[in-house]
Amino acid sequence: MVRKKSVSSKVKTRRKAYRRRQEDCSYAMRSWRILILTIKA
């Protein structure tokens, strides 16, 4: 029972980290796009 709980918590934390990584990537892409637009303009 304890093992199952730990596994579920581990999966939850992993999912949260994955989501955070995706958000960081999207934010970086957005900032890069703005940077390129400002350089072109």
mmJSON file of the N, C-alpha and C atoms, coordinates in Angstrom:
{"data_MODEL":{"atom_site":{
"group_PDB":["ATOM","ATOM","ATOM","ATOM","ATOM","ATOM","ATOM","ATOM","ATOM","ATOM","ATOM","ATOM","ATOM","ATOM","ATOM","ATOM","ATOM","ATOM","ATOM","ATOM","ATOM","ATOM","ATOM","ATOM","ATOM","ATOM","ATOM","ATOM","ATOM","ATOM","ATOM","ATOM","ATOM","ATOM","ATOM","ATOM","ATOM","ATOM","ATOM","ATOM","ATOM","ATOM","ATOM","ATOM","ATOM","ATOM","ATOM","ATOM","ATOM","ATOM","ATOM","ATOM","ATOM","ATOM","ATOM","ATOM","ATOM","ATOM","ATOM","ATOM","ATOM","ATOM","ATOM","ATOM","ATOM","ATOM","ATOM","ATOM","ATOM","ATOM","ATOM","ATOM","ATOM","ATOM","ATOM","ATOM","ATOM","ATOM","ATOM","ATOM","ATOM","ATOM","ATOM","ATOM","ATOM","ATOM","ATOM","ATOM","ATOM","ATOM","ATOM","ATOM","ATOM","ATOM","ATOM","ATOM","ATOM","ATOM","ATOM","ATOM","ATOM","ATOM","ATOM","ATOM","ATOM","ATOM","ATOM","ATOM","ATOM","ATOM","ATOM","ATOM","ATOM","ATOM","ATOM","ATOM","ATOM","ATOM","ATOM","ATOM","ATOM","ATOM","ATOM"],
"id":[1,2,3,4,5,6,7,8,9,10,11,12,13,14,15,16,17,18,19,20,21,22,23,24,25,26,27,28,29,30,31,32,33,34,35,36,37,38,39,40,41,42,43,44,45,46,47,48,49,50,51,52,53,54,55,56,57,58,59,60,61,62,63,64,65,66,67,68,69,70,71,72,73,74,75,76,77,78,79,80,81,82,83,84,85,86,87,88,89,90,91,92,93,94,95,96,97,98,99,100,101,102,103,104,105,106,107,108,109,110,111,112,113,114,115,116,117,118,119,120,121,122,123],
"type_symbol":["N","C","C","N","C","C","N","C","C","N","C","C","N","C","C","N","C","C","N","C","C","N","C","C","N","C","C","N","C","C","N","C","C","N","C","C","N","C","C","N","C","C","N","C","C","N","C","C","N","C","C","N","C","C","N","C","C","N","C","C","N","C","C","N","C","C","N","C","C","N","C","C","N","C","C","N","C","C","N","C","C","N","C","C","N","C","C","N","C","C","N","C","C","N","C","C","N","C","C","N","C","C","N","C","C","N","C","C","N","C","C","N","C","C","N","C","C","N","C","C","N","C","C"],
"label_atom_id":["N","CA","C","N","CA","C","N","CA","C","N","CA","C","N","CA","C","N","CA","C","N","CA","C","N","CA","C","N","CA","C","N","CA","C","N","CA","C","N","CA","C","N","CA","C","N","CA","C","N","CA","C","N","CA","C","N","CA","C","N","CA","C","N","CA","C","N","CA","C","N","CA","C","N","CA","C","N","CA","C","N","CA","C","N","CA","C","N","CA","C","N","CA","C","N","CA","C","N","CA","C","N","CA","C","N","CA","C","N","CA","C","N","CA","C","N","CA","C","N","CA","C","N","CA","C","N","CA","C","N","CA","C","N","CA","C","N","CA","C","N","CA","C"],
"label_alt_id":[null,null,null,null,null,null,null,null,null,null,null,null,null,null,null,null,null,null,null,null,null,null,null,null,null,null,null,null,null,null,null,null,null,null,null,null,null,null,null,null,null,null,null,null,null,null,null,null,null,null,null,null,null,null,null,null,null,null,null,null,null,null,null,null,null,null,null,null,null,null,null,null,null,null,null,null,null,null,null,null,null,null,null,null,null,null,null,null,null,null,null,null,null,null,null,null,null,null,null,null,null,null,null,null,null,null,null,null,null,null,null,null,null,null,null,null,null,null,null,null,null,null,null],
"label_comp_id":["MET","MET","MET","VAL","VAL","VAL","ARG","ARG","ARG","LYS","LYS","LYS","LYS","LYS","LYS","SER","SER","SER","VAL","VAL","VAL","SER","SER","SER","SER","SER","SER","LYS","LYS","LYS","VAL","VAL","VAL","LYS","LYS","LYS","THR","THR","THR","ARG","ARG","ARG","ARG","ARG","ARG","LYS","LYS","LYS","ALA","ALA","ALA","TYR","TYR","TYR","ARG","ARG","ARG","ARG","ARG","ARG","ARG","ARG","ARG","GLN","GLN","GLN","GLU","GLU","GLU","ASP","ASP","ASP","CYS","CYS","CYS","SER","SER","SER","TYR","TYR","TYR","ALA","ALA","ALA","MET","MET","MET","ARG","ARG","ARG","SER","SER","SER","TRP","TRP","TRP","ARG","ARG","ARG","ILE","ILE","ILE","LEU","LEU","LEU","ILE","ILE","ILE","LEU","LEU","LEU","THR","THR","THR","ILE","ILE","ILE","LYS","LYS","LYS","ALA","ALA","ALA"],
"label_asym_id":["A","A","A","A","A","A","A","A","A","A","A","A","A","A","A","A","A","A","A","A","A","A","A","A","A","A","A","A","A","A","A","A","A","A","A","A","A","A","A","A","A","A","A","A","A","A","A","A","A","A","A","A","A","A","A","A","A","A","A","A","A","A","A","A","A","A","A","A","A","A","A","A","A","A","A","A","A","A","A","A","A","A","A","A","A","A","A","A","A","A","A","A","A","A","A","A","A","A","A","A","A","A","A","A","A","A","A","A","A","A","A","A","A","A","A","A","A","A","A","A","A","A","A"],
"label_entity_id":["1","1","1","1","1","1","1","1","1","1","1","1","1","1","1","1","1","1","1","1","1","1","1","1","1","1","1","1","1","1","1","1","1","1","1","1","1","1","1","1","1","1","1","1","1","1","1","1","1","1","1","1","1","1","1","1","1","1","1","1","1","1","1","1","1","1","1","1","1","1","1","1","1","1","1","1","1","1","1","1","1","1","1","1","1","1","1","1","1","1","1","1","1","1","1","1","1","1","1","1","1","1","1","1","1","1","1","1","1","1","1","1","1","1","1","1","1","1","1","1","1","1","1"],
"label_seq_id":[1,1,1,2,2,2,3,3,3,4,4,4,5,5,5,6,6,6,7,7,7,8,8,8,9,9,9,10,10,10,11,11,11,12,12,12,13,13,13,14,14,14,15,15,15,16,16,16,17,17,17,18,18,18,19,19,19,20,20,20,21,21,21,22,22,22,23,23,23,24,24,24,25,25,25,26,26,26,27,27,27,28,28,28,29,29,29,30,30,30,31,31,31,32,32,32,33,33,33,34,34,34,35,35,35,36,36,36,37,37,37,38,38,38,39,39,39,40,40,40,41,41,41],
"pdbx_PDB_ins_code":[null,null,null,null,null,null,null,null,null,null,null,null,null,null,null,null,null,null,null,null,null,null,null,null,null,null,null,null,null,null,null,null,null,null,null,null,null,null,null,null,null,null,null,null,null,null,null,null,null,null,null,null,null,null,null,null,null,null,null,null,null,null,null,null,null,null,null,null,null,null,null,null,null,null,null,null,null,null,null,null,null,null,null,null,null,null,null,null,null,null,null,null,null,null,null,null,null,null,null,null,null,null,null,null,null,null,null,null,null,null,null,null,null,null,null,null,null,null,null,null,null,null,null],
"Cartn_x":[0.839,0.0,0.886,1.884,2.779,3.531,3.941,4.685,3.814,2.554,1.652,1.512,1.385,1.24,2.48,3.653,4.89,4.99,4.603,4.669,3.732,2.514,1.548,2.071,2.65,3.172,4.332,5.163,6.3,5.801,4.782,4.232,3.647,2.971,2.355,3.43,4.503,5.569,6.225,6.392,7.013,6.137,4.811,3.897,3.978,4.057,4.118,5.404,6.509,7.79,7.726,7.097,6.985,6.187,5.072,4.241,5.032,5.794,6.578,7.614,8.232,9.238,8.584,7.394,6.699,6.421,5.957,5.662,6.931,8.041,9.301,9.692,9.527,9.895,9.035,7.73,6.829,7.189,7.513,7.877,9.169,10.127,11.392,11.146,10.318,10.02,9.366,8.436,7.738,8.739,9.625,10.606,11.537,11.929,12.799,12.098,10.799,10.045,10.009,9.752,9.693,11.06,12.123,13.473,13.742,13.395,13.625,12.815,11.561,10.707,11.313,11.807,12.385,13.643,14.434,15.66,15.29,14.278,13.873,13.291,12.489,11.813,12.824],
"Cartn_y":[-1.191,0.0,1.258,1.257,2.415,2.544,1.393,1.418,2.02,1.593,2.098,3.614,4.083,5.524,6.268,5.733,6.402,6.442,5.347,5.302,6.349,6.432,7.397,8.814,9.088,10.435,10.726,9.711,9.901,10.239,9.507,9.759,11.161,11.556,12.884,13.964,13.813,14.811,14.827,13.638,13.569,14.298,14.079,14.732,16.251,16.695,18.133,18.711,18.004,18.473,18.53,17.527,17.5,18.699,18.982,20.115,21.418,21.525,22.746,22.901,21.781,21.836,22.31,21.794,22.216,23.714,24.205,25.637,26.455,26.005,26.723,26.752,25.634,25.557,26.521,26.52,27.406,28.86,29.174,30.548,30.951,30.043,30.34,30.577,29.745,29.909,31.261,31.633,32.91,34.06,33.993,35.065,35.13,33.97,33.951,34.594,34.291,34.847,36.37,36.856,38.314,38.922,38.235,38.75,38.859,37.821,37.825,38.938,39.097,40.142,41.517,41.736,43.046,43.277,42.241,42.394,42.714,42.022,42.259,43.655,44.093,45.386,46.542],
"Cartn_z":[0.0,0.0,0.0,0.872,0.922,-0.404,-0.946,-2.196,-3.3,-3.35,-4.376,-4.247,-3.005,-2.781,-3.269,-2.939,-3.337,-4.871,-5.521,-6.985,-7.57,-7.03,-7.564,-7.368,-6.202,-5.948,-6.9,-7.143,-8.046,-9.452,-9.895,-11.232,-11.288,-10.215,-10.187,-10.291,-9.513,-9.546,-10.928,-11.515,-12.842,-13.852,-13.764,-14.692,-14.518,-13.26,-12.995,-13.589,-13.404,-13.929,-15.455,-16.083,-17.537,-18.019,-17.305,-17.702,-17.553,-16.458,-16.233,-17.345,-17.736,-18.8,-20.097,-20.401,-21.619,-21.574,-20.411,-20.294,-20.514,-19.944,-20.115,-21.592,-22.278,-23.691,-24.499,-24.263,-25.002,-24.713,-23.456,-23.095,-23.809,-23.848,-24.521,-26.008,-26.64,-28.061,-28.3,-27.419,-27.579,-27.481,-26.484,-26.295,-27.513,-28.032,-29.21,-30.402,-30.56,-31.684,-31.565,-30.342,-30.133,-30.436,-29.994,-30.226,-31.726,-32.481,-33.933,-34.584,-34.142,-34.724,-34.459,-33.238,-32.913,-33.745,-33.979,-34.774,-36.226,-36.759,-38.149,-38.302,-37.321,-37.427,-37.405],
"occupancy":[1.0,1.0,1.0,1.0,1.0,1.0,1.0,1.0,1.0,1.0,1.0,1.0,1.0,1.0,1.0,1.0,1.0,1.0,1.0,1.0,1.0,1.0,1.0,1.0,1.0,1.0,1.0,1.0,1.0,1.0,1.0,1.0,1.0,1.0,1.0,1.0,1.0,1.0,1.0,1.0,1.0,1.0,1.0,1.0,1.0,1.0,1.0,1.0,1.0,1.0,1.0,1.0,1.0,1.0,1.0,1.0,1.0,1.0,1.0,1.0,1.0,1.0,1.0,1.0,1.0,1.0,1.0,1.0,1.0,1.0,1.0,1.0,1.0,1.0,1.0,1.0,1.0,1.0,1.0,1.0,1.0,1.0,1.0,1.0,1.0,1.0,1.0,1.0,1.0,1.0,1.0,1.0,1.0,1.0,1.0,1.0,1.0,1.0,1.0,1.0,1.0,1.0,1.0,1.0,1.0,1.0,1.0,1.0,1.0,1.0,1.0,1.0,1.0,1.0,1.0,1.0,1.0,1.0,1.0,1.0,1.0,1.0,1.0],
"B_iso_or_equiv":[0.0,0.0,0.0,0.0,0.0,0.0,0.0,0.0,0.0,0.0,0.0,0.0,0.0,0.0,0.0,0.0,0.0,0.0,0.0,0.0,0.0,0.0,0.0,0.0,0.0,0.0,0.0,0.0,0.0,0.0,0.0,0.0,0.0,0.0,0.0,0.0,0.0,0.0,0.0,0.0,0.0,0.0,0.0,0.0,0.0,0.0,0.0,0.0,0.0,0.0,0.0,0.0,0.0,0.0,0.0,0.0,0.0,0.0,0.0,0.0,0.0,0.0,0.0,0.0,0.0,0.0,0.0,0.0,0.0,0.0,0.0,0.0,0.0,0.0,0.0,0.0,0.0,0.0,0.0,0.0,0.0,0.0,0.0,0.0,0.0,0.0,0.0,0.0,0.0,0.0,0.0,0.0,0.0,0.0,0.0,0.0,0.0,0.0,0.0,0.0,0.0,0.0,0.0,0.0,0.0,0.0,0.0,0.0,0.0,0.0,0.0,0.0,0.0,0.0,0.0,0.0,0.0,0.0,0.0,0.0,0.0,0.0,0.0],
"pdbx_formal_charge":[null,null,null,null,null,null,null,null,null,null,null,null,null,null,null,null,null,null,null,null,null,null,null,null,null,null,null,null,null,null,null,null,null,null,null,null,null,null,null,null,null,null,null,null,null,null,null,null,null,null,null,null,null,null,null,null,null,null,null,null,null,null,null,null,null,null,null,null,null,null,null,null,null,null,null,null,null,null,null,null,null,null,null,null,null,null,null,null,null,null,null,null,null,null,null,null,null,null,null,null,null,null,null,null,null,null,null,null,null,null,null,null,null,null,null,null,null,null,null,null,null,null,null],
"auth_seq_id":[1,1,1,2,2,2,3,3,3,4,4,4,5,5,5,6,6,6,7,7,7,8,8,8,9,9,9,10,10,10,11,11,11,12,12,12,13,13,13,14,14,14,15,15,15,16,16,16,17,17,17,18,18,18,19,19,19,20,20,20,21,21,21,22,22,22,23,23,23,24,24,24,25,25,25,26,26,26,27,27,27,28,28,28,29,29,29,30,30,30,31,31,31,32,32,32,33,33,33,34,34,34,35,35,35,36,36,36,37,37,37,38,38,38,39,39,39,40,40,40,41,41,41],
"auth_comp_id":["MET","MET","MET","VAL","VAL","VAL","ARG","ARG","ARG","LYS","LYS","LYS","LYS","LYS","LYS","SER","SER","SER","VAL","VAL","VAL","SER","SER","SER","SER","SER","SER","LYS","LYS","LYS","VAL","VAL","VAL","LYS","LYS","LYS","THR","THR","THR","ARG","ARG","ARG","ARG","ARG","ARG","LYS","LYS","LYS","ALA","ALA","ALA","TYR","TYR","TYR","ARG","ARG","ARG","ARG","ARG","ARG","ARG","ARG","ARG","GLN","GLN","GLN","GLU","GLU","GLU","ASP","ASP","ASP","CYS","CYS","CYS","SER","SER","SER","TYR","TYR","TYR","ALA","ALA","ALA","MET","MET","MET","ARG","ARG","ARG","SER","SER","SER","TRP","TRP","TRP","ARG","ARG","ARG","ILE","ILE","ILE","LEU","LEU","LEU","ILE","ILE","ILE","LEU","LEU","LEU","THR","THR","THR","ILE","ILE","ILE","LYS","LYS","LYS","ALA","ALA","ALA"],
"auth_asym_id":["A","A","A","A","A","A","A","A","A","A","A","A","A","A","A","A","A","A","A","A","A","A","A","A","A","A","A","A","A","A","A","A","A","A","A","A","A","A","A","A","A","A","A","A","A","A","A","A","A","A","A","A","A","A","A","A","A","A","A","A","A","A","A","A","A","A","A","A","A","A","A","A","A","A","A","A","A","A","A","A","A","A","A","A","A","A","A","A","A","A","A","A","A","A","A","A","A","A","A","A","A","A","A","A","A","A","A","A","A","A","A","A","A","A","A","A","A","A","A","A","A","A","A"],
"auth_atom_id":["N","CA","C","N","CA","C","N","CA","C","N","CA","C","N","CA","C","N","CA","C","N","CA","C","N","CA","C","N","CA","C","N","CA","C","N","CA","C","N","CA","C","N","CA","C","N","CA","C","N","CA","C","N","CA","C","N","CA","C","N","CA","C","N","CA","C","N","CA","C","N","CA","C","N","CA","C","N","CA","C","N","CA","C","N","CA","C","N","CA","C","N","CA","C","N","CA","C","N","CA","C","N","CA","C","N","CA","C","N","CA","C","N","CA","C","N","CA","C","N","CA","C","N","CA","C","N","CA","C","N","CA","C","N","CA","C","N","CA","C","N","CA","C"],
"pdbx_PDB_model_num":[1,1,1,1,1,1,1,1,1,1,1,1,1,1,1,1,1,1,1,1,1,1,1,1,1,1,1,1,1,1,1,1,1,1,1,1,1,1,1,1,1,1,1,1,1,1,1,1,1,1,1,1,1,1,1,1,1,1,1,1,1,1,1,1,1,1,1,1,1,1,1,1,1,1,1,1,1,1,1,1,1,1,1,1,1,1,1,1,1,1,1,1,1,1,1,1,1,1,1,1,1,1,1,1,1,1,1,1,1,1,1,1,1,1,1,1,1,1,1,1,1,1,1]
}}}
